[in-house]
Amino acid sequence: IESEGRDRSNTTLPGLQEELALKLLALGKPTVVVLLNGGIVSTDRLAMASSKCALVEAFNPGIRGAEALAKSLFGEPGYNRFGKLPVTIYDSSFSDSVEMIDMSFTAGLGRSYKYWTGPPPLFEFGHGLSLTTFALSWAGDQPPATAVVTAASIGTELITVRVVLKNTGTREGDEVLMLYHVPGRDLKRPPQERSLRLPHRRLIDFERVSLGAGQARHAIEFQINATSLGLVDTEGNTYLYAGSHQLRVDTSPDSATAHMSGGSVNSLTMSVTVGLADGPLLIDTLL
């Protein structure tokens, strides 16, 4: 239903698929709906139809996909390898609020986890469940001090974020740690750039970690240069701006603050202060 030159007009399941799924869910049986698709699919009506419904987004898993899905869904040991959404999935009203063929990420309500300002999406970028649970903590049990970056240290000094991940459940499984850059609202941008919307957050690194039940991996490190905190201006060039920045390690898409899930912390934040006396530092050019 979608191909080059033929775009979808909405994000819902096509044809009678949603109606069929709703009739099955109305039976009240525990049901897993596996989605095989390319673009995002809004399943808000299915999610609300039954508390016994599980949704698995498989995208286009290839010729071994059915085997991998079966082993994962039936709990075969070693197959709790679920991941995180690489897209933001909106509810079915999305196409009523935005122009589907408008590719601007910042126009109107915006697009993606970086710029969306509309109602909370159905499933956020980075959302993903597992058959086990995980908890994050700082390596050494203490939040790191604010990292201070100056023009003299940008070329040589690395910013290190070090955390501990523990599998707090009863099954082995994978977790994906995501490192985000959260730009502060006090960044010293030129006047002509202040009308450009800042991203809520930007994924700059990630790592998949496999852990047995009750196991922990200590001192998982992310090392970045301050240039990773650069932001694109209206001309497409990337600049590093003075001011406050944050580095946040998440296992959950909740972008507000460190929060709890089942008694476990799944978000940690480190502060970075960039000082540039001579104004923004050009990192990369579009052309």
BAGU-341944 format. One record per residue (C-alpha): x, y, z. Coordinates in steps of 0.25 Angstrom, whole numbers, plus 5000, padded with zeros to 4 digits. Each point is the difference from the previous one (the first is absolute). Example, Ala and Ser with C-alpha at 12.3 -4.5 7.8 and 13.67 -1.06 7.14 Angstrom:
rec u=5049 | v=4982 | w=5031
rec u=5006 | v=5014 | w=4998
// end
This chain:
rec u=5000 | v=5000 | w=5000
rec u=5012 | v=5009 | w=5000
rec u=5012 | v=5002 | w=4991
rec u=5007 | v=5010 | w=4992
rec u=4990 | v=5010 | w=4995
rec u=4989 | v=4994 | w=5008
rec u=4999 | v=5005 | w=5014
rec u=4991 | v=4996 | w=5011
rec u=4989 | v=5010 | w=5004
rec u=5000 | v=4995 | w=5015
rec u=5007 | v=4991 | w=5010
rec u=4989 | v=4990 | w=5003
rec u=5000 | v=4985 | w=4996
rec u=4995 | v=4999 | w=4986
rec u=4987 | v=4993 | w=4995
rec u=4993 | v=4992 | w=5009
rec u=5012 | v=4996 | w=5009
rec u=4996 | v=5009 | w=5012
rec u=4986 | v=4995 | w=4999
rec u=5004 | v=4985 | w=5000
rec u=5010 | v=5003 | w=5012
rec u=4989 | v=5007 | w=5008
rec u=4990 | v=4988 | w=4998
rec u=5011 | v=4990 | w=5005
rec u=5004 | v=5009 | w=5012
rec u=4985 | v=5001 | w=5004
rec u=5001 | v=4985 | w=5003
rec u=5007 | v=5004 | w=5013
rec u=5011 | v=4990 | w=4997
rec u=5015 | v=5003 | w=5003
rec u=5004 | v=5004 | w=4986
rec u=5014 | v=5005 | w=4993
rec u=4999 | v=5009 | w=4988
rec u=5012 | v=4999 | w=4992
rec u=5002 | v=5012 | w=4990
rec u=5008 | v=4998 | w=4987
rec u=5002 | v=5013 | w=4993
rec u=5009 | v=5011 | w=4995
rec u=4994 | v=5013 | w=5005
rec u=4994 | v=5003 | w=5013
rec u=4987 | v=4994 | w=5004
rec u=4990 | v=5006 | w=5010
rec u=4994 | v=4989 | w=5009
rec u=4993 | v=5009 | w=5010
rec u=4986 | v=4993 | w=4998
rec u=5007 | v=4986 | w=5002
rec u=5007 | v=5005 | w=5012
rec u=4988 | v=5005 | w=5006
rec u=4991 | v=4988 | w=4996
rec u=5005 | v=4990 | w=5010
rec u=5009 | v=5000 | w=5012
rec u=5004 | v=4986 | w=4995
rec u=5006 | v=5005 | w=4988
rec u=5015 | v=5000 | w=4997
rec u=5006 | v=5008 | w=4988
rec u=5013 | v=4995 | w=4993
rec u=5006 | v=5010 | w=4990
rec u=5008 | v=4991 | w=4991
rec u=5002 | v=5009 | w=4988
rec u=5005 | v=4992 | w=4988
rec u=5008 | v=4989 | w=5007
rec u=5005 | v=4992 | w=4988
rec u=4999 | v=4985 | w=4996
rec u=5004 | v=4996 | w=5015
rec u=4991 | v=5009 | w=5006
rec u=4989 | v=4990 | w=5003
rec u=5009 | v=4991 | w=5007
rec u=5006 | v=5011 | w=5009
rec u=4986 | v=5005 | w=5003
rec u=4995 | v=4986 | w=5004
rec u=5012 | v=4997 | w=5009
rec u=4999 | v=5014 | w=5006
rec u=4985 | v=4999 | w=5003
rec u=5000 | v=4986 | w=5005
rec u=5011 | v=5004 | w=5010
rec u=5011 | v=4991 | w=4995
rec u=5013 | v=5002 | w=5008
rec u=5009 | v=5010 | w=4993
rec u=4989 | v=5007 | w=4992
rec u=4996 | v=5011 | w=5009
rec u=5007 | v=5010 | w=4991
rec u=4990 | v=5010 | w=4998
rec u=5005 | v=5014 | w=4996
rec u=4995 | v=5015 | w=4999
rec u=4992 | v=5007 | w=4990
rec u=5008 | v=5008 | w=4990
rec u=4988 | v=5009 | w=4997
rec u=4989 | v=5008 | w=5007
rec u=4986 | v=4993 | w=4998
rec u=4989 | v=5010 | w=5001
rec u=4985 | v=4997 | w=5002
rec u=4990 | v=4999 | w=4989
rec u=4997 | v=5015 | w=5001
rec u=5014 | v=5003 | w=4995
rec u=4995 | v=5002 | w=4986
rec u=4989 | v=5010 | w=5004
rec u=5010 | v=5009 | w=5007
rec u=5012 | v=5000 | w=4990
rec u=5002 | v=5000 | w=4985
rec u=5005 | v=4986 | w=4997
rec u=5008 | v=5004 | w=4988
rec u=5007 | v=5012 | w=5007
rec u=5014 | v=4995 | w=5003
rec u=5004 | v=5012 | w=5009
rec u=5004 | v=4995 | w=5014
rec u=4998 | v=5013 | w=5007
rec u=4987 | v=5006 | w=4993
rec u=4987 | v=5000 | w=5007
rec u=5000 | v=4989 | w=5011
rec u=5013 | v=4995 | w=4996
rec u=5005 | v=4986 | w=4997
rec u=5007 | v=4989 | w=5007
rec u=5005 | v=4999 | w=5015
rec u=5008 | v=5012 | w=4997
rec u=4990 | v=5011 | w=4997
rec u=4986 | v=4994 | w=5002
rec u=4991 | v=5010 | w=5008
rec u=4987 | v=4993 | w=4999
rec u=4993 | v=4991 | w=5009
rec u=5008 | v=4989 | w=5006
rec u=5003 | v=4990 | w=4989
rec u=4994 | v=4986 | w=5001
rec u=5014 | v=4994 | w=5001
rec u=5013 | v=5008 | w=5001
rec u=5013 | v=4999 | w=4993
rec u=5008 | v=4990 | w=5009
rec u=4988 | v=4993 | w=5006
rec u=5001 | v=4985 | w=5002
rec u=4996 | v=4990 | w=5010
rec u=5008 | v=4987 | w=5004
rec u=4996 | v=4987 | w=5007
rec u=5009 | v=5005 | w=5011
rec u=5003 | v=5013 | w=5008
rec u=5013 | v=5008 | w=5001
rec u=5005 | v=5011 | w=5009
rec u=5010 | v=5011 | w=4997
rec u=5010 | v=5006 | w=5010
rec u=5012 | v=5009 | w=5000
rec u=5014 | v=4992 | w=5000
rec u=5005 | v=5004 | w=5014
rec u=4986 | v=5003 | w=5005
rec u=5002 | v=5015 | w=4998
rec u=4995 | v=5009 | w=4989
rec u=5012 | v=5006 | w=4993
rec u=5004 | v=5014 | w=5002
rec u=4996 | v=5010 | w=4989
rec u=5010 | v=4999 | w=4988
rec u=5006 | v=5013 | w=4996
rec u=5004 | v=5002 | w=4986
rec u=5008 | v=5012 | w=4994
rec u=5005 | v=5003 | w=4986
rec u=5014 | v=4995 | w=5004
rec u=4995 | v=4986 | w=5004
rec u=4990 | v=4997 | w=4989
rec u=5010 | v=4994 | w=4991
rec u=5007 | v=4990 | w=5010
rec u=4991 | v=4998 | w=5012
rec u=4989 | v=4989 | w=5001
rec u=4988 | v=5001 | w=5008
rec u=4997 | v=4986 | w=5007
rec u=4987 | v=4995 | w=5005
rec u=5001 | v=4987 | w=5008
rec u=4988 | v=4992 | w=5005
rec u=4997 | v=4987 | w=5006
rec u=4988 | v=4991 | w=4994
rec u=4994 | v=4989 | w=5008
rec u=4990 | v=4990 | w=4995
rec u=4990 | v=5000 | w=5012
rec u=4990 | v=4989 | w=4994
rec u=5000 | v=4985 | w=4999
rec u=5003 | v=4998 | w=4986
rec u=5013 | v=5003 | w=4991
rec u=4998 | v=5011 | w=4990
rec u=5005 | v=5012 | w=4993
rec u=4999 | v=5015 | w=5003
rec u=5004 | v=5012 | w=4991
rec u=5006 | v=5012 | w=5007
rec u=4998 | v=5013 | w=4992
rec u=5009 | v=5012 | w=5002
rec u=4992 | v=5013 | w=4997
rec u=5005 | v=5014 | w=4999
rec u=4990 | v=5010 | w=5006
rec u=5003 | v=5014 | w=4997
rec u=4998 | v=5011 | w=5010
rec u=4991 | v=5012 | w=4998
rec u=5011 | v=5010 | w=5004
rec u=5008 | v=4997 | w=4988
rec u=5007 | v=5012 | w=4994
rec u=4995 | v=4999 | w=4986
rec u=5001 | v=5012 | w=4990
rec u=4987 | v=5008 | w=4999
rec u=4996 | v=4995 | w=4986
rec u=5001 | v=4986 | w=5005
rec u=4991 | v=5001 | w=5013
rec u=4987 | v=4998 | w=4992
rec u=5005 | v=4986 | w=4996
rec u=4994 | v=4990 | w=5009
rec u=5010 | v=4992 | w=5008
rec u=4998 | v=4985 | w=5001
rec u=4994 | v=4994 | w=5013
rec u=5012 | v=4990 | w=4999
rec u=5009 | v=4994 | w=4990
rec u=5005 | v=4985 | w=5000
rec u=5015 | v=5000 | w=4999
rec u=5004 | v=4986 | w=5004
rec u=4994 | v=4987 | w=5005
rec u=5005 | v=4986 | w=5005
rec u=4992 | v=4987 | w=5000
rec u=5004 | v=4992 | w=5013
rec u=4997 | v=4985 | w=5003
rec u=4998 | v=4996 | w=5014
rec u=4996 | v=4987 | w=5007
rec u=4989 | v=5001 | w=5011
rec u=5006 | v=5008 | w=5012
rec u=5013 | v=5003 | w=4993
rec u=5006 | v=5014 | w=4999
rec u=5010 | v=5006 | w=4991
rec u=5008 | v=5011 | w=5006
rec u=5007 | v=5012 | w=4994
rec u=4993 | v=5001 | w=4987
rec u=5006 | v=5011 | w=4993
rec u=4996 | v=5011 | w=4990
rec u=5011 | v=5009 | w=4996
rec u=4997 | v=5012 | w=4991
rec u=5007 | v=5013 | w=4996
rec u=4993 | v=5013 | w=5002
rec u=4998 | v=5001 | w=4985
rec u=4989 | v=4990 | w=5002
rec u=4992 | v=5011 | w=5007
rec u=5000 | v=5008 | w=4987
rec u=4986 | v=5005 | w=4994
rec u=4996 | v=5003 | w=4986
rec u=4997 | v=5014 | w=4996
rec u=4990 | v=5006 | w=4990
rec u=5011 | v=4998 | w=4989
rec u=5003 | v=4986 | w=5003
rec u=5013 | v=5002 | w=5007
rec u=5003 | v=4994 | w=5013
rec u=5005 | v=5009 | w=5012
rec u=5003 | v=4997 | w=5014
rec u=4994 | v=5011 | w=5009
rec u=5004 | v=5005 | w=5014
rec u=4991 | v=4997 | w=5011
rec u=4994 | v=4988 | w=5008
rec u=4998 | v=4987 | w=4993
rec u=4996 | v=4986 | w=5006
rec u=5004 | v=4986 | w=4997
rec u=4989 | v=4990 | w=5004
rec u=5001 | v=4985 | w=5000
rec u=4986 | v=4994 | w=4998
rec u=4994 | v=4986 | w=4999
rec u=4987 | v=5006 | w=4999
rec u=4994 | v=5011 | w=4990
rec u=4995 | v=5009 | w=5012
rec u=5008 | v=5013 | w=4997
rec u=4996 | v=5008 | w=5012
rec u=5009 | v=4995 | w=5012
rec u=5006 | v=4988 | w=5006
rec u=4988 | v=4992 | w=5004
rec u=4996 | v=4986 | w=5005
rec u=4994 | v=4988 | w=4994
rec u=4997 | v=4988 | w=5009
rec u=5009 | v=5006 | w=5010
rec u=5012 | v=5002 | w=4991
rec u=5006 | v=5012 | w=4995
rec u=5001 | v=5001 | w=4985
rec u=5005 | v=5014 | w=4997
rec u=5013 | v=5007 | w=5005
rec u=5005 | v=5014 | w=4996
rec u=5013 | v=5007 | w=5000
rec u=5002 | v=5015 | w=4998
rec u=5010 | v=5006 | w=4990
rec u=5004 | v=5014 | w=5000
rec u=5006 | v=5006 | w=4987
rec u=5008 | v=5013 | w=5001
rec u=5004 | v=5006 | w=4987
rec u=5005 | v=5015 | w=5002
rec u=5001 | v=5002 | w=4985
rec u=4985 | v=4996 | w=4996
rec u=4995 | v=4987 | w=4994
rec u=5010 | v=4990 | w=4994
rec u=4998 | v=4995 | w=4986
rec u=5001 | v=4985 | w=5000
rec u=4995 | v=4996 | w=4986
rec u=4994 | v=5007 | w=4988
rec u=4989 | v=4995 | w=4991
rec u=5008 | v=5002 | w=4987
// end
